[in-house]
Amino acid sequence: MRNKTSLVGGSALGVMLALGLGVTAHAQDTTVAWKGAPQWTNDDVYFKVRGRILLDAVFQDVTRAGPGGDFQTRNTRGRQAFLGIEGKLNNYIAYKAEGGAVNGGAWGWDDVVIEYKPTEDTSLLFGNIKVAGLENLTSTRFTTFMDRGPYGDFGVDSYQLGVVAKKFGPDYSFTLGVQGASINSADVSNASADSKERLVITGRAHWAPISTDADKVHVAASYRYRNRGDEGTFAYTGRTNTAYSNATFYTTGGIGNRDATVAVEGAWMHGPLSVQAEYSNIDVTRAGTAGSNPTIKVGYAFVSFWPTGETRNYDQVAGEFKRPKILNPINAGGFGGVELALRYDFADLTDAYSTLKTKPATSQAGEYTGWTLGANYYPTSYVRFQANYTDGKADNYGVNQDFDVKQFQLRAQLDF
């Protein structure tokens, strides 16, 4: 399950083909709507160019236990610069392809999806897809905080290549995915034995028991089984509520070749006020005979409030959050929208150390806790400016391996 086509060539081909569809549809009385960018529609066919730009500045002040361990970092960076297309050929077939540069690194694919809808309430998706996790399934463009914290680092999986089946109802969904690694991963190669990439089987079910104008409630649960195959071992490594880090503050190192995760999700929206939380319990099957099998625990909770009166845009059918609708955008003579939020994160890796037969003196398997204050300003629904301040602490077992991290981040974002 690998795609070696270059991003540039693939994007150019996709754009040309999609533009061809758009031109053909245009000849048949196509209508054009503005959704951050032009969207061409003709009956049950549509085509749209999409993309996003996220520009960040990060400042960290790190205090390390022991002499001479303190340091400061600062960095301006292109968090994401993506370009893609999406569209629908008819009521049965849809597609999406988007790629770009992340964190100043090499270009790669993000969403690459072919969707087949045999009925109105079922979908089969083939491609690079996310399956579970409320915040994980919510696009980075719409998450309340700039990054997903340790829960996004190892509590859920990001985009992986495979097939995903979905069943929708008016206020529920069931999802089952069978996947390998990311579409951007190199082929597994083992000349002396059979070659096997990782296998991931994930199921998720969500329900919105309350969905009124005043209140919305979301609950969900998921299960994930992973087998690492020939791709080494799983490591559970987290960052301090940022996608930027030039140092490791807490990690198990590579310890497991299989794991099983049980996760729960919950959210409540009451007008401009909302609360959201997730928790994952990860049972790891340790590689080799270094010790017994540990359990990794990770989760978060946050509260959000819009003093300008908006509410988070919850999709009760998909069980995800979508683009917020700004009530008084600047292009209509208004001020825009403001969202304020407070978040708590934790990750407990201590079992990975406690269950070892031989306990290394420099282990960074410990506990992380972090508090983050967030403020978001939306001039319009397609532009956002963010500020996050995090006070995080990693309490590890190793000598001089404890860290206090105070971090301030800024972001300018545009998507279309």
C-alpha positions in Angstrom: 0.0 0.0 0.0 2.4 2.7 -1.2 2.3 5.6 -3.7 5.7 6.7 -5.1 4.3 9.5 -7.4 5.8 12.9 -6.6 3.6 15.4 -4.9 4.2 18.1 -7.5 3.5 15.8 -10.5 0.5 14.2 -8.7 -1.0 17.6 -7.8 -0.5 19.0 -11.3 -2.2 16.0 -12.8 -5.1 16.1 -10.3 -5.6 19.8 -10.9 -5.6 19.5 -14.6 -8.1 16.6 -14.6 -10.4 18.4 -12.1 -10.2 21.6 -14.1 -11.2 19.6 -17.1 -14.2 18.4 -15.2 -14.9 22.0 -14.2 -14.7 23.3 -17.8 -17.0 20.5 -19.0 -19.5 21.3 -16.3 -19.2 25.0 -17.0 -20.4 24.3 -20.6 -23.5 22.8 -19.0 -24.8 25.9 -17.1 -22.4 25.6 -14.2 -23.1 27.7 -11.1 -20.3 29.2 -9.0 -20.4 29.7 -5.2 -17.8 31.2 -2.9 -16.7 28.9 -0.1 -13.3 30.4 0.7 -12.5 29.7 -2.9 -14.7 29.3 -6.0 -16.7 26.1 -6.1 -18.2 25.0 -9.5 -21.4 23.0 -9.4 -23.5 21.4 -12.1 -26.4 19.2 -10.9 -24.7 16.5 -8.8 -21.1 17.3 -10.0 -18.9 19.8 -8.2 -15.2 20.8 -8.1 -13.2 23.1 -5.7 -9.6 24.0 -5.2 -8.7 23.9 -1.5 -5.7 24.8 0.6 -4.4 26.3 3.8 -1.5 28.4 5.2 -0.5 28.2 8.8 2.4 30.4 10.0 3.7 30.0 13.6 6.1 31.6 16.0 7.2 29.5 19.1 9.1 30.6 22.2 10.1 28.1 24.9 11.8 28.5 28.3 13.0 25.0 29.5 14.2 24.3 33.0 15.9 21.0 33.4 16.7 19.2 36.7 20.4 19.3 37.5 23.2 21.8 36.8 23.6 23.3 33.3 20.4 21.9 31.9 18.3 25.1 31.2 17.8 26.4 27.7 15.6 28.7 25.6 14.3 28.2 22.1 12.6 30.5 19.6 11.5 29.7 16.1 9.3 31.1 13.3 8.1 28.4 11.0 5.7 27.4 8.3 3.5 25.0 10.2 1.5 24.0 7.1 1.4 25.1 3.5 -1.1 22.9 1.6 -2.8 22.9 -1.7 -5.4 20.4 -3.0 -8.6 19.7 -4.8 -11.9 18.1 -3.9 -15.0 17.2 -5.9 -17.8 14.9 -6.7 -18.3 13.0 -10.0 -21.9 12.1 -9.2 -24.0 11.1 -6.2 -21.9 7.9 -5.8 -18.3 9.0 -6.3 -16.3 11.8 -4.6 -12.7 12.5 -4.2 -10.2 14.6 -2.3 -6.4 15.1 -2.6 -4.3 17.6 -0.6 -0.6 17.8 0.2 2.1 20.2 1.1 4.9 21.0 3.5 4.6 20.5 7.2 6.9 22.1 9.8 9.3 23.1 7.1 10.0 19.5 6.1 9.7 17.6 2.9 6.4 17.7 1.0 3.9 14.9 1.5 0.3 13.9 1.2 -2.4 14.5 3.8 -5.9 13.8 2.7 -5.9 11.4 -0.4 -9.4 9.9 -0.6 -11.7 8.1 -3.1 -15.2 7.8 -1.7 -17.9 5.5 -2.9 -21.4 6.0 -1.5 -23.6 2.9 -2.3 -26.4 4.5 -0.3 -27.1 7.9 1.2 -26.1 6.7 4.7 -23.1 4.6 3.9 -19.6 5.3 2.6 -16.5 3.3 1.6 -13.4 5.4 1.6 -10.1 4.3 0.1 -6.9 6.3 0.8 -5.0 8.2 3.5 -7.7 8.7 6.2 -8.2 9.3 9.9 -10.6 7.0 11.7 -11.0 7.9 15.4 -10.7 10.7 18.0 -12.9 13.8 18.3 -10.1 16.3 18.2 -8.1 14.2 15.7 -11.0 14.1 13.2 -11.5 17.8 13.6 -9.4 19.6 11.1 -6.4 21.5 12.4 -8.1 24.5 10.8 -10.9 24.3 13.3 -9.4 22.9 16.5 -9.7 25.2 19.5 -5.9 25.0 20.3 -3.0 25.3 18.0 -1.9 21.6 18.5 -3.4 18.5 20.0 -0.9 17.8 22.8 0.3 14.3 23.8 -3.2 12.8 23.0 -2.5 13.6 19.3 1.0 12.3 19.5 0.2 8.7 20.6 -3.4 8.5 21.8 -4.8 8.3 18.3 -3.5 7.7 14.8 -3.2 10.4 12.1 -3.6 9.8 8.4 -3.0 6.2 7.3 -3.5 4.4 4.1 -6.3 1.8 3.9 -10.0 1.3 3.5 -12.6 2.8 5.9 -16.4 2.0 6.0 -18.9 4.4 7.6 -22.5 4.1 8.5 -24.4 7.3 9.3 -27.7 8.1 11.0 -29.3 11.4 12.0 -27.4 11.5 15.3 -24.9 8.6 15.2 -22.2 6.9 13.1 -20.2 3.7 13.0 -16.8 3.6 11.5 -14.4 0.7 10.8 -11.0 1.0 9.3 -8.3 -1.5 8.1 -5.1 0.4 7.4 -1.3 0.2 7.1 1.1 3.1 7.6 0.9 6.6 6.0 0.8 7.0 2.2 4.1 8.9 2.7 6.0 5.9 4.3 8.6 4.0 2.4 8.0 0.4 1.4 8.7 -2.2 4.0 11.8 -4.2 2.9 13.3 -7.2 4.5 15.4 -9.3 2.2 15.9 -12.2 4.6 12.3 -12.8 5.5 8.7 -11.9 4.6 8.0 -8.2 4.5 5.0 -7.0 6.5 4.0 -3.4 7.1 2.1 -2.4 10.1 -1.6 -3.5 10.4 -4.1 -1.2 12.2 -7.8 -2.1 12.8 -9.9 0.7 14.3 -13.5 1.0 15.1 -15.4 4.0 16.4 -19.1 4.7 17.3 -20.5 8.1 18.2 -23.9 9.3 19.4 -25.4 12.7 19.9 -28.2 12.1 22.5 -29.0 15.8 22.7 -29.0 18.1 19.8 -31.1 21.3 20.2 -30.6 24.9 19.5 -29.5 25.5 23.1 -27.6 22.3 23.9 -25.6 19.6 22.1 -24.0 16.5 23.6 -21.5 14.2 22.0 -20.3 10.8 23.3 -18.2 8.2 21.5 -15.9 5.2 22.1 -13.3 3.6 19.9 -11.0 0.5 19.9 -7.7 0.2 18.0 -5.5 -2.8 17.5 -2.0 -2.3 16.0 0.7 -4.8 14.9 4.0 -3.1 14.0 5.0 -5.8 11.5 8.6 -5.3 10.3 8.6 -1.6 11.0 10.5 -1.8 14.4 8.7 -1.0 17.6 6.1 1.5 18.8 7.4 4.4 20.9 5.1 6.6 22.9 6.6 10.1 22.7 4.8 13.3 23.4 5.5 17.0 23.0 4.5 20.0 25.2 1.3 20.9 23.4 3.1 22.0 20.3 4.1 20.5 16.9 7.5 22.1 17.5 10.3 20.6 19.6 14.0 20.4 19.4 14.3 18.1 22.5 12.6 15.0 23.9 10.9 15.7 27.3 9.1 12.4 27.9 9.1 9.1 26.0 9.0 5.4 26.5 11.5 4.7 23.7 10.7 1.9 21.3 9.1 -0.8 23.5 6.2 -2.6 21.8 5.4 -4.5 18.6 1.7 -4.6 19.3 -0.8 -2.6 21.3 -4.6 -2.3 21.9 -6.3 1.0 22.8 -9.7 1.7 24.3 -10.7 5.3 24.1 -13.7 7.5 25.1 -14.8 10.9 23.9 -17.2 13.5 25.3 -18.3 17.0 24.5 -21.1 19.4 25.6 -22.0 22.7 23.9 -24.3 25.2 25.5 -24.4 28.2 23.3 -21.0 30.0 23.4 -19.8 27.6 26.2 -18.4 24.2 25.5 -16.5 21.4 27.3 -14.6 18.6 25.6 -12.5 15.6 26.8 -10.9 12.4 25.6 -9.0 9.5 27.3 -7.1 6.5 25.9 -5.9 3.4 27.7 -3.1 1.7 25.7 -2.1 -1.9 26.5 1.3 -2.6 25.0 2.8 -6.0 24.2 6.4 -5.4 24.8 9.0 -6.6 22.2 11.5 -9.1 23.5 11.9 -10.2 27.1 12.9 -6.9 28.7 9.9 -6.9 31.1 6.2 -7.4 31.5 3.6 -5.5 29.4 2.9 -1.9 30.4 -0.2 0.3 30.1 0.1 3.8 28.7 -2.6 6.4 29.7 -3.2 9.8 28.0 -6.0 12.3 27.9 -7.1 15.9 28.0 -10.0 18.2 28.9 -10.8 21.8 28.0 -13.4 24.5 28.3 -14.1 27.1 25.6 -16.2 30.3 25.6 -17.0 32.8 22.8 -17.6 36.2 24.3 -18.8 37.4 20.9 -21.7 34.9 20.9 -20.6 32.2 18.4 -20.9 28.5 19.2 -18.7 25.7 18.1 -20.1 24.1 14.9 -20.8 20.5 15.8 -21.8 18.0 13.1 -24.1 15.5 14.8 -24.1 13.1 11.8 -20.3 12.8 11.5 -19.5 13.3 15.2 -17.0 16.0 14.4 -16.5 19.8 14.7 -16.6 21.9 11.5 -15.8 25.5 10.6 -17.3 28.0 13.0 -19.7 30.6 11.6 -18.6 34.1 12.6 -21.7 36.2 13.4 -20.2 39.6 12.6 -17.3 39.3 10.3 -15.2 42.3 9.3 -16.3 42.1 5.7 -19.9 42.8 6.9 -18.8 45.7 9.1 -18.4 43.7 12.3 -15.6 43.0 14.7 -15.2 39.3 14.1 -15.3 36.5 16.6 -13.3 35.8 19.7 -12.8 32.4 21.5 -11.2 31.9 24.9 -10.2 28.5 26.2 -8.4 26.6 29.0 -7.0 23.1 28.6 -5.4 20.4 30.8 -3.3 17.6 29.3 -1.7 14.5 30.9 0.3 11.5 29.8 1.3 8.6 32.1 4.2 6.5 30.9 5.4 5.3 34.3 4.3 1.7 33.7 6.8 1.5 30.8 9.6 2.0 33.4 8.1 0.1 36.3 7.6 -3.1 34.3 11.2 -3.3 33.0 13.4 -6.0 34.4 16.4 -3.7 34.3 15.6 0.0 34.9 17.9 2.5 33.1 19.1 5.5 35.1 18.4 7.9 32.2 14.8 6.9 31.4 12.4 9.7 30.3 9.4 7.5 30.9 7.4 9.4 33.4 4.4 11.7 33.7 3.6 14.9 31.8 1.0 17.4 32.8 0.3 20.7 31.1 -2.0 23.7 31.3 -2.7 25.8 28.2 -4.5 29.1 27.9 -5.7 29.9 24.4 -7.2 32.9 22.6 -8.5 32.8 19.0 -9.6 35.8 16.9 -11.5 35.3 13.7 -11.9 38.3 11.4 -13.9 36.0 9.1 -14.7 32.3 9.1 -11.7 31.6 6.9 -9.0 33.6 8.7 -7.8 33.0 12.3 -5.1 34.4 14.6 -4.2 32.3 17.6 -2.2 32.7 20.8 -1.4 29.8 23.2 0.5 29.8 26.5 1.5 26.4 28.0 3.0 25.6 31.4 4.1 22.0 31.2 6.0 19.6 33.5 7.6 16.3 32.7 8.3 14.3 35.9 10.6 11.4 34.8 12.3 8.5 36.6 15.8 9.2 35.2 18.4 11.3 37.0 18.3 14.9 35.9 15.5 14.0 33.4 12.7 16.3 34.8 11.6 19.3 32.7 9.5 22.4 33.3 8.5 24.0 30.0 6.9 27.4 29.6 5.9 28.1 26.1 4.2 30.8 24.1 3.0 30.3 20.5 1.4 32.5 17.9 -0.3 31.5 14.6 -1.7 33.3 11.5 -4.0 31.1 9.5 -5.9 31.3 6.2 -7.7 28.4 4.5 -9.9 28.1 1.5 
